[in-house]
Amino acid sequence: MKHSEDQSERLSRAVWDVLARDGLEKLTIRAVAAAAGCTTGLVMHRFPNRRALLSHARRLLHEVVGARVAALESAASSPRAALRDVLHQGLALDAQRAAESRVWLGFLAAAFTDEDLVEMHRTNNRGWRSRIERLVAAAAPRWATIRVEAVALGLLSMVEGVAALAAADPEAYPQSAQEMMLDFALDAYGLGVSIP
């Protein structure tokens, strides 16, 4: 059992690494096998085609990020701190989160031509959006629903856009600039941690 778990983890890591490092075009059974140090037959036993590779990478991304934001939200000192902390993790501030952004972008690019993948994308993205709407509502309890939804969408668009840009060009979007953009956006909406 332990051997198959190790093998499964090694294959998962290989799928993730190939997509994050080399991009969608180079995500193949052969590339994953090379990254995992195994045969293509072993990869195909677990992932019979490229769609299976992409679905796995997206599922893994959803699980990893979901666990991280749940922990951040529960540890936050206030609703505004929770909102900032959760949005902050969506930025491409380090190698791990830049890789997550590249995986997300690779999956999104592939999803446009595959109804099953696009449905997975919609489901996960709507869950992310609902979380941010809930956090905005908690941070600004007197706001009307329409305002909460619009502000959440604005914050999400900014964070996801900055993360995508930073993943592709980290020099132009260093950590300090990304964090400043997030804080300015939160302040502009009246949701900054230091705003009463």
FENRA-V320772 format. One line per field, one symbol per residue. phi: phi as a letter, one per 20 degrees, with the letter a starting at -180 (. if undefined). psi: psi as a letter, one per 40 degrees, with the letter a starting at -180 (. if undefined). burial: # if it has 24 or more other C-alpha atoms within 12 Angstrom, else .. A space follows every 10 residues. Layout:
phi: ???
psi: ???
burial: ???
//
This chain:
phi: .fffffffff fgffgfffff edngfeecgf fffffemcef fffffecfbf gfffffffff ggfffgffff ffffefebgf fffffffgff feebffffff ffffffffff fgdcffffff fgffffffff ffgffffffc feffgffgff fgffffffff fffffffebf ffcfgfffff gfffffffem dffeef
psi: dddddddddd dddddddddd deiddegidd dddddefaid ddddddgeid dddddddddd dddddddddd ddddeieidd ddddddddee igeidddddd dddddddddd ddehdddddd dddddddddd dddddddddg eeiidddddd dddddddddd ddddddddgd ddgidddddd ddddddddef eideh.
burial: .........# ########## #.##..#### ######.... ..#..##..# ########## ##..#...## .##.....## ########## ###...#### ########.# #.....##.# #..##..##. ########## .......##. ######.### ########.# ..###..##. ###.##..#. ###...
//
